[in-house]
Amino acid sequence: MLQRNDQGFRDAILLCFGFSNLSVTSGFRLDGDYLATLAARILVVDDFEPWRRQVCSMLQTRPELRVVAEVGDGLEAVQKAKELKPSLVLLDIGLPNLNGLESANRIRQVAPDTAIIFLTQNRDKDVVPAALGTGARGYVLKTDAGRELLTAVAGILCGDDFVSSGIAGDSSEAKET
């Protein structure tokens, strides 16, 4: 599992070239050398704008991650995914106009190379497998996002799957009883 440290995170993202929808950002370093870096393009979908801003702030701490758009409903998420072909969509489940599960199904049709992570407060044990059944690669609880979101993003972009420790803990507790 990827650990969250600056160099390890950056190296992991830069080594993961499996997504055709990574973009190259470039510029000049202070010493005059040309610098080119791969950037994962991310679409953030949540109907609560302050939360979207917080998620975008977390993502923007990493130069190898670039938020290309943020939207507040499921239909707009599908439209933006089709138009922008992001590397990754962070998707809430409880969305207006089209819920996150149906949005994920449609995004998989219009942008099949786009990875999806559900970023939600929904802990329902029936919803988690349904969400992952859409082809999503990850499920992160909003309550765990501060600790787990960047690790989940790095893992998903490298082809791994990720389920929030809050969900994994619930599953192991259920098995013990």
Buried (B, 14 or more C-beta within 10 A) or exposed (E): EBEEEEEEBBBBBEEBEEBEBBBEEEEEEEEEEEEEBBBBBBBBBBBEEEBBEBBBEBBEEBEBBBBBBBBBBBBBBBBBBBEBBBBBBBBBBEBEBBBBBBBBBBBBEEBEEBBBBBBBEBBEEEBBEEBBEBBBBBBBBBEBBEBBBBBBBBBBBBEBBBBBEBBEEBEEEEEEE
